[in-house]
Amino acid sequence: MKPIWDMIDGFQLHLKLLSLVLFLMPLP
């Protein structure tokens, strides 16, 4: 069960970083 929760936390962190990058990127 532990690795599953670690993978979920990593996915949420990746999603936050991706949304942050998209937010900081200049709009075309």
PDB file of N, H, CA, C and O in Angstrom:
ATOM      1  N   MET A   1       0.838  -1.204   0.000  1.00  0.00           N
ATOM      2  CA  MET A   1       0.000   0.000   0.000  1.00  0.00           C
ATOM      3  C   MET A   1       0.876   1.260   0.000  1.00  0.00           C
ATOM      4  O   MET A   1       0.516   2.261  -0.619  1.00  0.00           O
ATOM      5  N   LYS A   2       2.027   1.216   0.693  1.00  0.00           N
ATOM      6  H   LYS A   2       2.320   0.403   1.196  1.00  0.00           H
ATOM      7  CA  LYS A   2       2.876   2.412   0.807  1.00  0.00           C
ATOM      8  C   LYS A   2       3.337   2.936  -0.560  1.00  0.00           C
ATOM      9  O   LYS A   2       3.218   4.132  -0.827  1.00  0.00           O
ATOM     10  N   PRO A   3       3.863   2.058  -1.433  1.00  0.00           N
ATOM     11  CA  PRO A   3       4.322   2.546  -2.750  1.00  0.00           C
ATOM     12  C   PRO A   3       3.192   3.200  -3.535  1.00  0.00           C
ATOM     13  O   PRO A   3       3.423   4.145  -4.289  1.00  0.00           O
ATOM     14  N   ILE A   4       1.968   2.699  -3.361  1.00  0.00           N
ATOM     15  H   ILE A   4       1.780   1.931  -2.749  1.00  0.00           H
ATOM     16  CA  ILE A   4       0.824   3.275  -4.074  1.00  0.00           C
ATOM     17  C   ILE A   4       0.595   4.716  -3.626  1.00  0.00           C
ATOM     18  O   ILE A   4       0.373   5.602  -4.451  1.00  0.00           O
ATOM     19  N   TRP A   5       0.652   4.940  -2.323  1.00  0.00           N
ATOM     20  H   TRP A   5       0.833   4.220  -1.653  1.00  0.00           H
ATOM     21  CA  TRP A   5       0.445   6.307  -1.818  1.00  0.00           C
ATOM     22  C   TRP A   5       1.580   7.217  -2.249  1.00  0.00           C
ATOM     23  O   TRP A   5       1.356   8.391  -2.547  1.00  0.00           O
ATOM     24  N   ASP A   6       2.813   6.682  -2.286  1.00  0.00           N
ATOM     25  H   ASP A   6       2.996   5.729  -2.044  1.00  0.00           H
ATOM     26  CA  ASP A   6       3.964   7.483  -2.730  1.00  0.00           C
ATOM     27  C   ASP A   6       3.785   7.871  -4.200  1.00  0.00           C
ATOM     28  O   ASP A   6       4.106   8.993  -4.593  1.00  0.00           O
ATOM     29  N   MET A   7       3.276   6.945  -5.007  1.00  0.00           N
ATOM     30  H   MET A   7       3.015   6.033  -4.688  1.00  0.00           H
ATOM     31  CA  MET A   7       3.063   7.220  -6.430  1.00  0.00           C
ATOM     32  C   MET A   7       1.975   8.275  -6.605  1.00  0.00           C
ATOM     33  O   MET A   7       2.084   9.141  -7.473  1.00  0.00           O
ATOM     34  N   ILE A   8       0.915   8.206  -5.776  1.00  0.00           N
ATOM     35  H   ILE A   8       0.826   7.502  -5.071  1.00  0.00           H
ATOM     36  CA  ILE A   8      -0.166   9.191  -5.847  1.00  0.00           C
ATOM     37  C   ILE A   8       0.362  10.572  -5.458  1.00  0.00           C
ATOM     38  O   ILE A   8       0.052  11.565  -6.116  1.00  0.00           O
ATOM     39  N   ASP A   9       1.163  10.634  -4.385  1.00  0.00           N
ATOM     40  H   ASP A   9       1.415   9.828  -3.850  1.00  0.00           H
ATOM     41  CA  ASP A   9       1.731  11.922  -3.950  1.00  0.00           C
ATOM     42  C   ASP A   9       2.645  12.482  -5.034  1.00  0.00           C
ATOM     43  O   ASP A   9       2.622  13.685  -5.296  1.00  0.00           O
ATOM     44  N   GLY A  10       3.441  11.637  -5.662  1.00  0.00           N
ATOM     45  H   GLY A  10       3.460  10.660  -5.449  1.00  0.00           H
ATOM     46  CA  GLY A  10       4.343  12.077  -6.725  1.00  0.00           C
ATOM     47  C   GLY A  10       3.546  12.595  -7.922  1.00  0.00           C
ATOM     48  O   GLY A  10       3.939  13.573  -8.558  1.00  0.00           O
ATOM     49  N   PHE A  11       2.423  11.933  -8.229  1.00  0.00           N
ATOM     50  H   PHE A  11       2.104  11.138  -7.713  1.00  0.00           H
ATOM     51  CA  PHE A  11       1.588  12.364  -9.350  1.00  0.00           C
ATOM     52  C   PHE A  11       0.967  13.724  -9.065  1.00  0.00           C
ATOM     53  O   PHE A  11       0.897  14.579  -9.948  1.00  0.00           O
ATOM     54  N   GLN A  12       0.511  13.924  -7.816  1.00  0.00           N
ATOM     55  H   GLN A  12       0.568  13.230  -7.098  1.00  0.00           H
ATOM     56  CA  GLN A  12      -0.085  15.207  -7.442  1.00  0.00           C
ATOM     57  C   GLN A  12       0.962  16.312  -7.507  1.00  0.00           C
ATOM     58  O   GLN A  12       0.663  17.423  -7.944  1.00  0.00           O
ATOM     59  N   LEU A  13       2.187  16.017  -7.076  1.00  0.00           N
ATOM     60  H   LEU A  13       2.430  15.114  -6.721  1.00  0.00           H
ATOM     61  CA  LEU A  13       3.267  17.004  -7.119  1.00  0.00           C
ATOM     62  C   LEU A  13       3.598  17.345  -8.568  1.00  0.00           C
ATOM     63  O   LEU A  13       3.808  18.511  -8.901  1.00  0.00           O
ATOM     64  N   HIS A  14       3.646  16.327  -9.430  1.00  0.00           N
ATOM     65  H   HIS A  14       3.475  15.380  -9.159  1.00  0.00           H
ATOM     66  CA  HIS A  14       3.925  16.550 -10.845  1.00  0.00           C
ATOM     67  C   HIS A  14       2.823  17.400 -11.471  1.00  0.00           C
ATOM     68  O   HIS A  14       3.094  18.262 -12.308  1.00  0.00           O
ATOM     69  N   LEU A  15       1.572  17.151 -11.058  1.00  0.00           N
ATOM     70  H   LEU A  15       1.352  16.451 -10.378  1.00  0.00           H
ATOM     71  CA  LEU A  15       0.446  17.908 -11.598  1.00  0.00           C
ATOM     72  C   LEU A  15       0.541  19.373 -11.172  1.00  0.00           C
ATOM     73  O   LEU A  15       0.257  20.270 -11.966  1.00  0.00           O
ATOM     74  N   LYS A  16       0.940  19.618  -9.922  1.00  0.00           N
ATOM     75  H   LYS A  16       1.170  18.889  -9.277  1.00  0.00           H
ATOM     76  CA  LYS A  16       1.089  20.992  -9.433  1.00  0.00           C
ATOM     77  C   LYS A  16       2.209  21.705 -10.187  1.00  0.00           C
ATOM     78  O   LYS A  16       2.059  22.864 -10.574  1.00  0.00           O
ATOM     79  N   LEU A  17       3.342  21.007 -10.399  1.00  0.00           N
ATOM     80  H   LEU A  17       3.463  20.065 -10.085  1.00  0.00           H
ATOM     81  CA  LEU A  17       4.459  21.614 -11.128  1.00  0.00           C
ATOM     82  C   LEU A  17       4.050  21.912 -12.566  1.00  0.00           C
ATOM     83  O   LEU A  17       4.400  22.963 -13.103  1.00  0.00           O
ATOM     84  N   LEU A  18       3.311  20.998 -13.195  1.00  0.00           N
ATOM     85  H   LEU A  18       3.026  20.144 -12.759  1.00  0.00           H
ATOM     86  CA  LEU A  18       2.875  21.208 -14.573  1.00  0.00           C
ATOM     87  C   LEU A  18       1.932  22.400 -14.670  1.00  0.00           C
ATOM     88  O   LEU A  18       2.052  23.211 -15.589  1.00  0.00           O
ATOM     89  N   SER A  19       0.997  22.515 -13.734  1.00  0.00           N
ATOM     90  H   SER A  19       0.900  21.856 -12.987  1.00  0.00           H
ATOM     91  CA  SER A  19       0.058  23.642 -13.748  1.00  0.00           C
ATOM     92  C   SER A  19       0.800  24.952 -13.494  1.00  0.00           C
ATOM     93  O   SER A  19       0.447  25.989 -14.055  1.00  0.00           O
ATOM     94  N   LEU A  20       1.838  24.900 -12.640  1.00  0.00           N
ATOM     95  H   LEU A  20       2.124  24.057 -12.185  1.00  0.00           H
ATOM     96  CA  LEU A  20       2.627  26.105 -12.355  1.00  0.00           C
ATOM     97  C   LEU A  20       3.383  26.543 -13.609  1.00  0.00           C
ATOM     98  O   LEU A  20       3.431  27.732 -13.924  1.00  0.00           O
ATOM     99  N   VAL A  21       3.972  25.583 -14.320  1.00  0.00           N
ATOM    100  H   VAL A  21       3.933  24.617 -14.064  1.00  0.00           H
ATOM    101  CA  VAL A  21       4.699  25.903 -15.564  1.00  0.00           C
ATOM    102  C   VAL A  21       3.744  26.497 -16.596  1.00  0.00           C
ATOM    103  O   VAL A  21       4.073  27.484 -17.253  1.00  0.00           O
ATOM    104  N   LEU A  22       2.560  25.897 -16.738  1.00  0.00           N
ATOM    105  H   LEU A  22       2.293  25.095 -16.204  1.00  0.00           H
ATOM    106  CA  LEU A  22       1.585  26.407 -17.711  1.00  0.00           C
ATOM    107  C   LEU A  22       1.123  27.803 -17.320  1.00  0.00           C
ATOM    108  O   LEU A  22       0.842  28.630 -18.188  1.00  0.00           O
ATOM    109  N   PHE A  23       1.043  28.072 -16.020  1.00  0.00           N
ATOM    110  H   PHE A  23       1.271  27.401 -15.314  1.00  0.00           H
ATOM    111  CA  PHE A  23       0.589  29.378 -15.529  1.00  0.00           C
ATOM    112  C   PHE A  23       1.662  30.444 -15.773  1.00  0.00           C
ATOM    113  O   PHE A  23       1.345  31.589 -16.092  1.00  0.00           O
ATOM    114  N   LEU A  24       2.939  30.055 -15.620  1.00  0.00           N
ATOM    115  H   LEU A  24       3.196  29.125 -15.360  1.00  0.00           H
ATOM    116  CA  LEU A  24       4.022  31.016 -15.789  1.00  0.00           C
ATOM    117  C   LEU A  24       4.399  31.219 -17.257  1.00  0.00           C
ATOM    118  O   LEU A  24       5.026  32.220 -17.603  1.00  0.00           O
ATOM    119  N   MET A  25       4.019  30.272 -18.121  1.00  0.00           N
ATOM    120  H   MET A  25       3.510  29.458 -17.840  1.00  0.00           H
ATOM    121  CA  MET A  25       4.351  30.426 -19.538  1.00  0.00           C
ATOM    122  C   MET A  25       3.591  31.605 -20.135  1.00  0.00           C
ATOM    123  O   MET A  25       2.404  31.777 -19.857  1.00  0.00           O
ATOM    124  N   PRO A  26       4.252  32.414 -20.947  1.00  0.00           N
ATOM    125  CA  PRO A  26       3.593  33.546 -21.595  1.00  0.00           C
ATOM    126  C   PRO A  26       2.553  33.062 -22.600  1.00  0.00           C
ATOM    127  O   PRO A  26       2.783  32.105 -23.338  1.00  0.00           O
ATOM    128  N   LEU A  27       1.419  33.729 -22.617  1.00  0.00           N
ATOM    129  H   LEU A  27       1.232  34.507 -22.017  1.00  0.00           H
ATOM    130  CA  LEU A  27       0.372  33.339 -23.552  1.00  0.00           C
ATOM    131  C   LEU A  27       0.746  33.784 -24.969  1.00  0.00           C
ATOM    132  O   LEU A  27       1.330  34.852 -25.152  1.00  0.00           O
ATOM    133  N   PRO A  28       0.416  32.975 -25.958  1.00  0.00           N
ATOM    134  CA  PRO A  28       0.733  33.305 -27.354  1.00  0.00           C
ATOM    135  C   PRO A  28      -0.069  34.507 -27.846  1.00  0.00           C
ATOM    136  O   PRO A  28       0.077  34.917 -28.997  1.00  0.00           O
TER     137      PRO A  28
END
